Amino acid sequence: MCKFENEVKQSLDTLNIDFNSKLRIGVAVSGGADSVSLLFALSNILSEYNLPLFVITVNHNIRPENETAGDAEYVKKICDSLKAAGKKIECSVFNLERGKVVELAEIRKSGIEESARFLRYECFNQFIHDNELDYLCLAHNKNDQLETILMRFLQGGTLESMKGIRIQRGHFIRPMLNISRNEIEDYLNRNGISWRTDSTNSDTQYLRNKIRLNLVPVLDENFPGWQQTLLNARTHFEDDYSVISEILEAFKINEHEGIVSFPIDVFLKQPKAIQIRILIKAGNMAGESNRIPYDFLEDLIKSIKESSGKSFKKYFHSVEITIKNNALFIKKLSKSHTELDFFDIIEETGSFLFPFGNVNVFMENERTMVMVEKSGKAFEMNLPFIVRSARLDDEVEMSEFGKKKIADVYSDWHVDEDSRCLIPLFQELSGAEQKIKCVIGSVLGYKDWIVRV
């Protein structure tokens, strides 16, 4: 084995993988340089033990037909050539229905990239099950690790997210995290192996590409040694989080018939960092898969402290959060309610917590006024009224005659799909039509749409 293949083998050895006759290993191959190099390295390593290699490639059907189908065909062609050379290779192609990724992105209100990843991992899990694999190897490398840490830092990531990409998560292993992109391309070029290039790799609309193409070259030129410094910091993050994990594990969260709960008095004795993580863990246990914004968690902790054990009810995406009898309860809402990412009826003056921040309702000159804290603008509403996120069929009145779809308003404002669910609508309850009076886009830096009487 050459140096590159030895490094891959050493990573596998650190995971204490036993290369016995029953070992079943797979690899996910897209056709790009990273996964193609891993395919060749693993085929050579496993052939020394006379072991088979199971290959999966997923055609997401996002890009033009000739490009996306061409990647899958290329992977299959490589596998056929390796099989002809005497390697034990089995290749499976998973074809997603065209439009499925976009459809899922709309349902989940997520980006195309995140939805493609979700469906890809569904295929991976099915592949692992069908082939009874012990491990499925993924081709993340050292550059991916660095980009991920930078990306999460720029997104205001948590301590645990700053640990970056893990070498193992269940059946998934990543034996190239200590290998750089330059080493990968050098291995391929020395062995005369070509690879496919995804056209979206140059699209700087994606944050990862923006970091790779714009930020990393600046760091390389002006901050020599930054890569190792960042990897060292990652190790520190991991050490610190292991301590937090022990404390978090000791905190008892109850789960009964789909309802997650814990006592408020014990919760309030914890440091804030632990409180944040308790809420995230409890939300995940209740079935909330969306990332819960830090601002929302901070505001929720503040409301819990100020509640003095009194009952309140809040919503976030698919879960309902309730305080009752000095305990906090989180439960997943039924499907009919998840059409609304947040929903609450305001019946009196006061301060009310939502995913986008606080809504303050107060009296001024005998009028009920509403101010969204992050917007700073006050407007008049009649009690009671609804605060919620938008539905696809929502319409808002125009300044002249007629109405306009909320979806078209968001398009005019250039609101990205991921942010739309956090923009609040204020809807009156009086009157037969229950009109939408305000759309407060300024909570995220967009415009506002306020219907004047």
C-alpha positions, -999 to +999 in steps of 0.1 A: +000+000+000+011+036-007+013+064+019-022+076+011-038+041+015-018+036+047-032+068+062-067+055+054-059+021+069-045+038+101-077+057+105-097+025+103-073+009+128-080+038+153-117+027+152-106-009+162-121-024+131-115-061+130-107-072+094-121-107+098-139-127+071-174-115+083-166-077+080-189-059+056-178-024+047-194+001+022-185+034+008-206+063-005-192+076-039-204+107-056-178+107-084-159+136-070-122+135-061-127+127-024-150+098-027-133+083-058-099+083-039-116+066-010-131+040-033-098+031-048-080+031-014-106+009+003-107-016-027-070-021-023-071-024+015-099-048+015-085-069-013-056-078+010-081-094+033-101-109+004-131-088+017-159-073-005-166-036-008-202-024-012-206+009-031-235+033-031-240+063-053-270+086-051-284+105-080-302+134-065-316+146-098-311+183-089-286+193-116-292+189-154-298+153-165-266+147-184-245+159-154-262+142-125-268+109-144-233+111-157-219+111-122-237+079-113-227+063-146-191+072-140-191+056-105-206+025-119-180+024-147-152+026-121-167-002-101-170-024-132-133-017-140-122-026-105-144-058-106-128-067-139-094-063-122-103-089-096-117-068-068-148-078-049-170-048-057-208-044-056-223-011-068-258+002-062-273+033-077-301+051-059-321+074-081-342+101-064-373+112-083-367+145-101-382+173-080-383+153-048-355+173-032-372+206-040-405+193-027-390+182+006-373+216+009-407+233+007-423+209+032-395+212+057-389+249+050-352+241+046-326+247+019-320+225-011-286+214+002-300+203+036-330+185+020-306+167-004-285+156+025-316+143+044-327+122+015-292+110+008-289+097+043-322+079+040-307+061+010-275+054+030-295+039+059-315+017+035-283+006+018-267-003+052-298-023+062-302-041+028-265-052+027-261-058+065-231-035+066-210-030+097-198+004+084-204+029+056-174+050+048-179+087+039-152+108+022-151+139+044-114+152+045-093+176+065-104+205+044-141+197+049-134+196+087-118+231+086-146+245+064-172+231+087-157+246+119-154+280+101-189+278+088-203+270+123-183+298+139-197+323+114-232+310+120-228+314+158-226+277+164-227+261+199-197+245+216-208+211+205-211+221+169-176+236+170-163+201+175-167+197+138-172+164+119-169+133+140-149+103+127-177+080+137-214+082+142-231+049+145-225+029+113-210+060+095-172+064+096-149+090+080-114+076+075-100+106+056-104+134+082-067+136+086-060+138+048-059+170+029-075+178-004-040+182-019-030+147-008-062+133-023-056+149-057-019+139-056-029+103-050-054+104-079-030+121-103-001+097-095-023+068-103-039+083-134-074+083-119-098+110-131-129+123-113-160+143-119-165+179-107-199+191-095-208+224-112-223+237-080-189+237-063-183+271-078-216+286-067-209+310-039-246+312-029-237+282-007-219+293+025-195+264+023-184+273-012-181+310-001-158+299+027-137+276+005-134+300-024-132+334-007-122+331+030-098+302+030-074+317+004-072+349+025-064+329+056-038+309+038-021+340+025-022+361+057-023+337+086+002+308+082-005+280+105-042+288+109-053+253+100-035+235+127-045+262+152-081+257+143-078+219+146-062+223+180-091+245+191-115+218+179-098+194+204-102+219+232-139+223+223-143+185+224-126+183+258-148+211+273-180+196+259-172+162+274-175+178+308-207+195+299-221+162+286-215+145+319-235+172+337-262+171+311-264+133+314-269+136+351-299+159+347-331+137+347-355+144+318-387+123+320-405+109+289-439+093+291-463+087+262-445+112+239-445+140+265-411+152+278-409+169+311-386+181+340-390+200+372-385+238+370-369+242+404-341+218+395-337+233+361-333+268+374-304+257+397-283+248+366-258+271+349-272+288+318-250+268+295-266+236+309-301+251+308-297+258+271-286+223+264-314+208+285-340+226+264-324+215+232-322+179+244-358+179+256-370+194+224-352+167+204-366+140+226-400+154+219-395+151+182-383+186+172-358+182+144-354+219+135-325+239+149-339+260+178-325+295+176-304+306+206-324+338+210-355+317+214-339+295+241-326+326+260-360+342+259-376+309+270-353+307+300-361+343+309-399+335+307-394+304+329-376+325+355-403+352+355-432+328+355-426+319+392-442+285+384-473+300+369-488+283+338-479+294+302-479+279+268-456+285+238-451+269+204-420+263+184-423+245+150-436+211+158-437+212+196-458+228+223-440+240+254-460+243+286-453+252+323-478+236+347-475+225+383-439+238+385-428+215+357-420+222+320-437+199+295-428+195+258-449+175+234-451+171+196-481+186+180-504+166+158-499+168+120-528+193+116-511+218+138-476+215+123-487+236+093-480+265+116-444+268+128-457+290+157-491+301+167-506+319+197-537+339+205-530+371+224-559+380+247-544+406+270-516+431+275-481+418+285-449+404+270-451+372+249-422+350+237-420+338+201-392+322+180-385+357+165-383+375+198-407+392+223-440+408+214-451+435+238-488+445+240-497+477+259-523+504+262-516+539+248-543+566+247-570+539+251-557+520+221-541+486+222-506+489+207-482+461+197-444+463+195-422+435+182-390+439+202-366+432+174-384+455+150-390+485+174-421+495+155-455+499+173-488+494+155-524+491+166-543+458+170-577+449+185-576+423+212-578+393+209-555+387+179-534+358+165-496+358+160-484+331+137-461+321+108-474+321+072-492+295+052-488+291+015-524+302+008-522+334+030-531+367+014-527+403+025-546+434+015-529+459-008-530+497-004-554+499-033-580+473-043-572+436-042-550+412-023-515+397-027-502+363-017-478+363+012-455+340-009-453+367-035-446+394-009-417+372+004-404+368-031-405+405-037-385+410-004-360+383-015-366+363+017-348+330+016-369+298+022-352+291+055-362+324+070-398+326+060-411+306+089-397+331+114-415+362+100-446+369+122-481+376+108-506+395+130-541+385+123-573+399+138-599+376+152-629+400+149-648+401+116-658+373+093-626+374+072-601+376+101-578+397+081-540+397+083-531+432+095-493+431+096-464+411+083-433+421+103-403+413+081-381+437+099-374+412+126-350+396+101-339+429+083-366+428+056-395+452+050-428+453+069-463+451+054-488+469+076-524+473+064-536+508+072-573+513+082 
